[in-house]
């Protein structure tokens, strides 16, 4: 899934497209590829503009009626796109694991890296065995911490038909969107909504066998280097780690997992910048430095101690992006 990132580095021209002579009262689906290219030049690379148009033609369901517009007025969808709003928000939908997902400004747009995390879970022998044997401890199968649009929990419920998931988030708008997606995907009977802030000192984790999370993990000071459309439109609560450092989020989650009597395995999406430090939260790896980690050619790095096994895995871009922790029982 592509998240389109306008650079705003080139000349955008008039919002009315006067420099190209395009009448943008036309709906985006009525515009040719060349018109898309001329309207969005300087905001995105050519390849991304073409991909955006294909996505629009495949997914557009927003009202494109322009008869009510005054002469010379811009179509509202073009107004939003030309101001840099992500196309997924304009459409009101994105795709995750091949399935359509409703999204809005209150939730993070799902990324392909998170699909890789879900695929790792789905291929895990422990999960496969649990599903094949119909194992049921009386507790829900999965706990998704910081669910947002619900993409992780929904994909697990959809692909593992024996599973029951808990989708946890601290934002009402996110939970509302996640619930709507669960109904649309036909998994609401196995999809529990749970409002809580896992960073709160009084938080107590609900019982579940398998935990998974893509938590907010960006440091606040990194905002200055991020794309404008992300900062302006995507929810900061889903982007930036609470507290003084992103490691606090991982430390809180890992400590809660280790304190749980029911949790067996935990998969996390990581900020690659802190991968070695996050591993050190679960094991002693002082002999490995960050530069050594970057130089590793292998796709996965594993270790263990008396209490748990752990695996650190790279994503398709070669970044150390995912961690799996398994408690020894």
N, C-alpha and C positions, 0 to 999 in steps of 0.2 A: 504494500500500500504506500503510495507516494504522498508525502505531505509537501505541498508546493510552497516554496519559500521565495517571496519577492525580494529582490535585492535593493530596489529603490536607488540603485547606483547610476542609472542612466536617465536620459530625458524622458519623462512620461508624457509630455504634451498635455493638451487640454483633456479634462475628464470627458468632454464631449467628442473626443476623437477628431477634432476639426483639422488637425494636421494631416490626417490620413483621408479626410473627406468621408468618413463613415458616419452614417446616420444611426446612432446607438439607441434610437427608440426601438430598434429591432431586438427581439429576444435573442439571448446567446445561442440558442439552438437553431436560430434562423440565419446566423452569421456564418460566412464561409471560413475555412481555415485561414485564408489570407487576412480576413478581417480580424480574426482573433490575434493573429501574429502582429498586425499593425497596432491594434488597441493595447496590447500588453507588452509591446517591445520596451525594453529597458527595465521591466519589472521581473521578468523570468527568462531563463534560457529558452531558445527556440524549441528544443525537445520537450521541455516541461509544458510550454504553451500548447503544443500539439496533444500531449497527454491529457491536459486539462480539458481540452475540447472533447476528446474521446470520452472522458469520464462524464462530462456534462450530457453528451448525447445518449450515453448509456443509462444515466441515473436521474436526469432532470425530471422532477415532479412538481417543482415550485410553479406558482402561477406565472405564466408568461404573457398574459393578456396585456397588450400595450394600447388598446383602443382608447382607454381613459386618459392617456398621457397628453399633456398639452403639446402643441407644436414646438419642436426643438427640445423637448424634455428627454432625459436619459432613462432608459429602462432601469428599474430598481436593482435588478440583478447585476447589471453592469456597474451601477454606482458602487455596490458593495465590492465587486471584484477589483475595480480600479482603485479603490481605497485600500487594497491589500488584504481584505478579509479572506481567510482560507476558503477555498472552493467547497470544502466539505461542510462548512458552516452555512454557506449560501445555499447549498443543496439540501442541507439538513440530514445528510447521511454520509457514511463512509463504508468501507468494506473491510472485514476482518475474518481471516481464515476462510475467504471465499463467500462469506455471508454478509448481507446488507445490515447495517447497524445505524440506528438513529443517533445523531450527535448534535450538539449545540454548544454555544459559548460557555456553558457551565461545566463541560467535561473536556478532557484532553482528547485530541484526535489520535486514534490508535496508530501505532507505528509498526513497521515490519519487524523490528527487533523484538517486540512483544509477542508477535506471532511465533518467532523462533523459540521463545520461552515456553509457550503453550505446547508447541510441537515436541519439545524436550520432555515435558510432563507426560504427554500422550504416549510417547515411545518408551517411557520408563518401565522396566520389568516389574517393579513393585506395584505400580499402578495397574499394569496389564493383568498381573496375577490376581490382584484384588477384584478387578472387574470380572474376570473370567470365572472366579470362584464364587462370585456373588457374596463376598465377605461383607458382613454388616455388624459393626460393633455397637449399633444403637446411636452412633454419632454421625453427623453429616460427613460426607466424604471430603469436601474441599472448603477451605476458608480463604476467600480472596480479600486481601487487606488493601484498602484504597481502590475500590472497584471502578470509580468513575462511570463511564458508559456501561460498565458491566461486561466489557468485551472478553476478559479472561474467564470469568465465571460462566458466562454464556457459552463460550466455545467448549469448555470442559463439560458442561451439562449437555450440550448438543451432541458432542462426539462420544461421550461416555454415558450411555442411556441408563445405566444402573446407578449413576452418581446423584448425590444431593449436594448442593452448593450453598454457602453463605456468602453474600455479597455485602461487604462492610465498607462504609464511607461516612465521613462526618458532615457531608454537604447534602441538604435536602434536594437540591436541584439534580445533583448527580444520581441520587437514589431514585428520583422520579423517572429520569431517563432510563436508568438500568431496569427498573420495573417494567416500563413500556417495552423495552427491547426483549425482556424475558417473555412477555405476553406475545409479542410478534413472532418470536422464534419457537413458540409452543413448548417452553420449558418452565413456565411459571409454577407448576406444581412441585418442581424440585429445586426452586430458586427462592431462597430466603433473603429478605432485605434486613439489614442490621445497621442501625445508625449508632456510630461510636467514633471516638477519636483515639486511635491506638497510641498516640503520644501523650495522652492524659495520664497523670499519675494514678488515678483511681480506676483506669481501664482494666478489665479482666477479660481475657480472651474466651470466646465461646468454644465449646469442645468440637474438634474436627480432627480427622486423621492426617490430612495433607494440607499444608499451608502454601500459599503462593502470593506474591506481591510484586507490583511495579510501583514502588513508593515515590513520592517527590524527592528527587535526589540532587538537584542543582543548587550550588551555592549562590547566595544573593548577589555576590560581587561579579558573578559570571553574566549577569543580565546585560552589562555594557557590550558584550561581544556577541550577543544572540540576535537572530533575525528579528526585524521590527514587527513582522506580522505575528510572530509567536508572543512577543511581549505585549503587543497591543490587544490581542484577541484571545489567546488561550488562558485559562484560569491559573493565576499565580499559585493558588493553593495546591494545584496538581503538579506544578513545575518545581517550585522552590522548597527546599527542605526547611522545616521549622527548626528553630534553635540556632545555635551559632555555627554549626558545621553539619554537613550531610552525614557524617559518620554517626551522629546522634540518632538518626532515624534507624540506621541498620543495627546499632547497638540495642536500641529499644526493642526492635522486632526480634532479634536473635535471643535476647534475654527472655522475652515473653515465650518464645518457642521452646526454649530449654526448660522453662518453668512449667510448661503444660504437661499434664499427665496423659493426655490423649493424642497429642501431636507426634507424628512419626517422621515426617519428611517435609522439608521446606525448600521451595524454589523462589529465588529472588532475581529480579532484573537489577543490574548494578550500574552505577556511574563508573565507567572504566577508569577514570582518573584515580579512583580510590580503591581499585580492586584489591591490591595487595594489603591495604589497611583493613579492608573488610574481612579478608581471609584471616588476618591476625586476630580478629575478634573471636574467631572460633577455634584457632589453633596457633601453636608456636611455630612461626616460619621466619624467624629473625635472620636466618642465613640467606634468605632470598630478598633481594632488593628490587625496587621498582624497575630499574633498567634491565635486570635479569628477567623479570616477568615479561617485559616488552620484547625481549630477544628470543623467547621460547617459540620454537617452530610448531610444537604440538598444539592440537586443537583443544585439548583438555588437560588439566592439571589436578591431580587427586592427592588426598592425604587422609590421615585418620589419627585419632587419639583414643583414649580409653572410653570416652563417652559417645563419640560420633565419627562418622565418615563424612568427607566433604569433597565436592568436585567443582572446579571453576572451569567455565567453558567460554570459548570465543564465539562471537556472532559471525555473520557472513562477511562483515567488513574487517574481520581479524581483530576485533576489540574484545577484551575480556569483559563480557557483558552479563554473564549468568552464573549464579551460584546455587548449588544443591547441598543441603545439609540433611543427613540421615542420622537420627538418634539410634544408638545401639540398644536393643531391648533384651 
